[in-house]
């Protein structure tokens, strides 16, 4: 009555395993044991979770407003140039807007990527180095952007 | 004289034909793994004549008893209470004893495999130890301070209602083994452990809620939940698992702010 869909299990290596010498089973990734995970007793994940929700709400306004100004109003992308940016950054309002958008978007995105890496990178070393790369890139971008916003000189030659 | 006999005979025949027409031919495609034979798991087809109103567990019994005695699976009560026979049927975690064959399209082969995210020991049997370790780690028992009362600890119906949903858990692991976060990282507590923590956190008689919240506040606690709702879909007891997890999150936030 029974019919194999694939070739019968282990037809070729049937002599390899028997009752006294069973095949290795496949362990799930990072299985929970009595010793792990170690308790850290911090609220980092709570604040991270909360930050994602709050920054997300603020970013909806900031990013959509930004896209509207840059791409739609006053002739669209064709108006964007050095003069346009210099004109906007003359006002502290747009400086704060862009600074806030830079920090929130970068931290929001970095935290999202951090959870993706935590979820999907299986080996401890891979996770560690991927996260280090992520943090380096985030810190670099945030600092560079902040520097530009604060030291922007419209009369640069 | 012969007429009644004939009548009786044809009636019996009709009955036989009727019972025969109740059964249909169903193919069960089962994921087999036997470490004593091979390190590879493979699919094996079994064909059965079975009444579609029977359950998947009845089909597994028929296969084990009549066709292949080496087929290995767990079942204890066979009536949806013990939580032994959670398995992945047509790609969804269900209890074999609560799934009717007619409900899962018997025209196509019905695939049956072990639940995911736990070590398969043989065929449909998995190592539940990491699952129960997470359960033990949330301290699923009544914690109280002070002297024991001389009579039972009373509770109002409203207070009981608060955690009624999560008392229904039978620890079958259908939710935890349907969770994509748990598949990728076994350190995550998983929905079942959080449901059983919820059952005591929101119990007015219990005084260990603070401790359990602290445990679930850690990096492998409730904050890893991505609200994919796989657990709620999988739960054979109809527990709103994701809602319970969200209530624990809310309790953690309102505790702090």
Interface residues (C-beta under 8 A of the other chain):
Chain A: X1 X2 X3 X4 X5 X6 X7 X8 X9 X10 X13 X14 X16 X17 X18 X19 X22 X23 X24 X25 X26 X27 X28 X29 X30 X31 X32 X33 X34 X36 X37 X39 X40 X41 X42 X43 X44 X45 X46 X48 X49 X50 X115 X118 X119 X120 X122
Chain B: X29 X32 X33 X34 X35 X36 X37 X38 X39 X40 X41 X42 X43 X44 X45 X46 X47 X48 X67 X68 X117 X118 X119 X120 X121 X127 X130 X133 X134 X137 X180 X181 X183 X184 X185 X186 X187 X214 X215 X217 X218 X219 X220 X221 X223 X224 X226 X249 X252 X253 X256
